[in-house]
């Protein structure tokens, strides 16, 4: 996804910003967090993550918070990084449009049926997020009932 200044940023970059918004951490800590979140299914290499951290630091989106005892850099989000992350979250539709542009590639790889299911899940997610806070209770009831029904299918 492109930001206002036209720079392309991928999901890994945005996850790094999101992760550092929660609390300062090292690159290693981010890798471990991603391993946990994906249940070990996707762990970017150090050779992928550390250049992203360096680039984000050069751009002023993160900074070294401190260097720990083992000379590890502990990174934190800057105000500019927080602003970029917040602006990106406000542009969910752009992420959805990116997915739609890649839909044909997914169809080739996974087949039409799985892509249709994924597309429907994205639409449900978007609709749920668009509802006001007062409707979130109803949304949760519907989603939990849907999940329960899906688990009953054999």
N, C-alpha and C positions, 0 to 999 in steps of 0.2 A: 504494500500500500504506500502511496506517496503522501508525504506530509505537505504542509503549505509551501515549503521551500523547494518542493519537487524531489526530495530525496526518497528513494525507495527504502522501505523498512519492512522486514518480514516478521513473522510471528515470534521468532526467537528474540529479536530485538525488543519487541513489545513485552514479551514475558520478562526479560531482564529488567526493563523499566518498572513493570508491575511488581516484580519480586523485591526490588530495591525500595520501592515505595513503602512496603510493609516494614522493612528494617534494613539497615546496612549489613552487607555480607560480602564474603570473598567470592571469587569465581568458582572455587571448589564448592562452596556452600550452595551456589546457584545450581551447579551440575547435580549435586546430591538431591536438591529439592525437585529438580526436573525428573530425576530418576524415580523418586518417590511418587510424584504426581502421575507419571506415566506407567507406574508399576514395572519399571525397568525396560519397557518396550522401546523407549526413545531417549537416548542420552546423547546430546551433541558432544563432539570431541572437543578437547581443549583447544585444538587448532581452529575450531569454528567459533567457540565462545570468546576466547581471549582477544582476537582481533575485533570482535564486536564491542567488547568492553573498552578497548583502546580507542576505537572510533567514537563511541559515545562520550568518552572522557574528552577527546579532542574537540568534540562539538559542544562541550559544556553542559551535556545532559546528565552526566554523573561526575562525581569527583572522588578522589581517595579520601575517605573519612579518617582512616588511620592505617598504620602498618603494624600488624600484630607481632608477637614475639618471634614467630618463624619467618619473618619478613614477607608475610602475605598481605597484599593490599586488601583492605576492607573498603568497599565502594558504597556510596550513598547517592541518592537522587538529588539533583539540584532543583531549584525553583523552575528553571527552564525545562528540565526533564518532567517534572510534575505537570507543567502546563501542556507539554506535548502529549503525555499519556492521557490527560483529561480530555484534550481535544480529540484524540483518536477514539476514545470510548464514545464520544458523542457522534461519531460517524460510522455507526454499525452498518448502516445501509451500504456504505462503500465496501465494507468487508464482504457483505453478501453479494454485491455485484461482482467482486473479484472472483468469488466462488463460482458464480454463474458463468463467467468467462472461461473458467477452467473445466466446466461441466463436461464438455465433450471429451476431454482427456480422461476424466474419471470414468466416463462411460466405456471408453476403449479398454481401460485397465480392469475395471470392476464389474462391468455389465450394467445395463439399464436399470434393472430391478433395484440393485443396491443404491444407485445414484438417486432414484426416485424416492426411496426411503430417506436418504440423507437430506434431500431437498425438502421433503415434508417436515423433517425434524428442524431444519433451519427456519422454515416458515413458522412452525409452532413456537420456537424460541423467540423469534422476532415479535410475534404477536403477543406473547406473554410479557416481554420486556416493555412493549409499548403501552401496556395498560397502566392506569394510574395506581398509586399505592393502595387506595381503598379497595381495589379489585384483586389484589394479590392473594388474599385468602381464598377467594373463589378459584383463582387460577391454580393454586396449589392443590385444592381439592380435586379439580379436573385432572391435573397431571398425575396425581397419586392414583386416582381411579384408573387412568389410562395405563400407568405402569403396572398396576395390579392385574389388569385385564391382559396385558401383553405377557406377563409371567405365567398366566394360566394356559396360554397356547402351547401346544406340543408339536 
